[in-house]
Structures are given as C-alpha cells and as structure tokens.
Amino acid sequence: MCFAITEPFILQIFQNFLTNMDPDVYYKPEEAEQIIKRMIEQLETNK
C-alpha cells in the first residue's frame, strides 16, 4: 500500500499526527516485522 500527499497543509497535519502519537499504540519492532512478513507471504501466494 502506498500513497502520496502532495498538499503541503495536509502533509503537515499528517506529520504532526504521527509525531505526537502515543508510543504505546505502535507495534513493537518484532511484531511489526512479523506482520510485514505475513503480508509479503500473502501477496506472494495471491499472484
């Protein structure tokens, strides 16, 4: 999944949102890695 934000004001809002997010809502690096690996595997099998 990929998207591009070309409107500077919208980009600034999005950046501020991510910058000020509570770290407790992020996945731990190990969890994120496993999720990404599963997503890649699903994409490879759905070709």
N, C-alpha and C positions, 0 to 999 in steps of 0.2 A: 504494500500500500504506500502510495506516495502522493503528496500534494504540494502545490507551490502557492505561497501567499505573496501576491505582488503589490497589494495595497499597503503602504508603509504604516498607516494607523492601525490596521487590523493586525499586522505583524507585531507591532509594539504591544498591543493588548495581549496577544498570544504569548509573547516572550515574557511579559510581566506575570502572566498567569503561571507559566511553568517555573519561573524564578521564585515565586512566592508560595509554591505548593508545599504542603507539609511533607517532609521526607518520609513520614510513616506510611504514606499512600503509595510509595514506589515499591516495585518488586525488588527483592534482594538480587544482586548480580547473578547468583547461581540460578534462581528461579527464572529470571529473565532469559538467561542462556537456554534453559530447558524449553521454555515457551517458544523461543525463536527456532530452536532445532525442530520442535514438533511442527511448527508452521512450515518450515522448509520441507520436511518429510511429507506433509500433506500436499504441498504444491507439487512435489516430485511424483507422487502417486496419482495425482489428478490430471496428469498430462495426457 
